[in-house]
C-alpha cells in the first residue's frame, strides 16, 4: 500500500509538471517548489536563526485552510513569542496570496510527500511542534514527525463517513491518524467516527473559523466608494461567484419586483474574468477600480475587481449570496453570517456543516434555479419580520460558537510543556 501511495504522489507531481506547460496555477505550483530545500536553508541562514530557538510548523492546504488556522497561528505567536513560525502551503491559491503574511517568520510551499523529501524537510526545519489544518493528512510527513518525536496535531478537522479512513479498505490510511498526538475536531460526529476506528486522542474544540470571522468583523475596513453606492438601497453582496451564479443573479435582478443593487465579487479576478463579467452586467455596471462618485450615481451593479475586500464588504449587505453552489461547493458563509446577514446559496452545500446549521435556523436559503432565487430574495427583502429573524439567527449562530482557539491552545501548551 505504501508503494501505491508513493507512486501516486510521484505520478501527481509528474502530471502537475506537464500541466505547468499550459496552466498558470500548475506553473506556480512547480515554480514554487524549485530548489525548495536550498531556499529554505538559505532563508534560515539569512535570518540569523539561533539553533537554540524553536520553530513551530503550521501547514495549510490553501487560502481557506489558512484563514481557518490563522487564529491558532496568531494565538500561538502571542503565547510563545520566542518561537519562530514556519508556514507552508500546498496550493498556489494559498501561498501566492499569503506569502507576505506578517504573522509568520518563514513561508514556503510544502515539498511533495515522499519519504526522502519529508525527511529532508524535517532535517532542515527541525520543528518543535507541527500543526496541520483541517484536511491535510500526509503519510510520509506524519511518519517522519513520529520518528523524530515531534508533537503533531490536526486542528479544525471534520470527518465524514464517506472518507476512506472509515471504509473497509481504509486500514492503511488509518495508520496515518495513529501517528498524531491529538486531533481537534469540529463536532461530536467526527469524534464518534474516529472512536469507531480506535482513535481516541480527540477533542471537540469546534471550528476556529468562527474565531476568525468574528475577528475579521471587528476589524472590517470601510470603503467610501462602496458606501456611496450602497446608500439608502437594499444591497445584495454576491461573494466568490462563478459564471452559473452570476447568470442566475442577473436574470433575477432584471425581473425582481423589489429593486436592489448588487455588489459582486467573483472568485477569480484576473482581467479576462472581469471583462467577461462586465460584459454580462449591462450599462449600469461599474468596476471598483474605475469607480468614482459620479460613475456610481447611476449604477446598480458594482463589480469588485480586486482581492482582500470581500470579508469587509458584507457589512454593506442587506443579504448575501454565496457562490460555488452550482460547482464544486459553496464558499465561506460565515463571513456574511457574522455581520448578521442572511445567506443564499446553490445546491452543493452538503459538505459544509455551518451551511446546514444556518438552513435549520432559517438564516440561510438554498436554491436550485432562477425561480427559487427570486422567491428567496422577495421573501427576505419584502418581509421585514422574516428578514429580522433570519438576520438575528445568523449573527447569533456565529457568536455562540467562538472559542475553539482557546481550547486548542490550552492543549498545545501542555504538549510544549
Buried (B, 14 or more C-beta within 10 A) or exposed (E): EEEEBBEEBEEEBEEBBEBBEEEEEBBBBBEBBEEBBEBBBEBBEEEEBEEEEBBBBBBBBBBBBBBBBBBBBBBBBEEBEEBBBBBBBBBBBBBBBBBEBEBBBBBBBBBBBBBEBBBBBBEBBBBBBBBBBBBBBBBBBBBBBBEBEBBBBBBBBBBEEEBEBBEEEBEEBBBBBEBBBBBBBBBEBBBEBBEEBEBEEBBBBBBBBBBBBBBBBEEBEEBEBBEBBBEEEBBBBBBBBBBBBBBBBBBBBEEBEEEBBBBBBBBBBEEEBBEEBBEBBEEEBBBBEEBEEEBBEEBBBBBBBEEEBBBBBBBBBBBBBBBBBBBEBBBBBBBBBBBBBBBBBBEBBEEBBBBBBBBEBEBBBBBEEBEBBBBBBBBBBEEEEBBEBBBBBBBBBBEEBBEBBBBBBEBBEEEBE
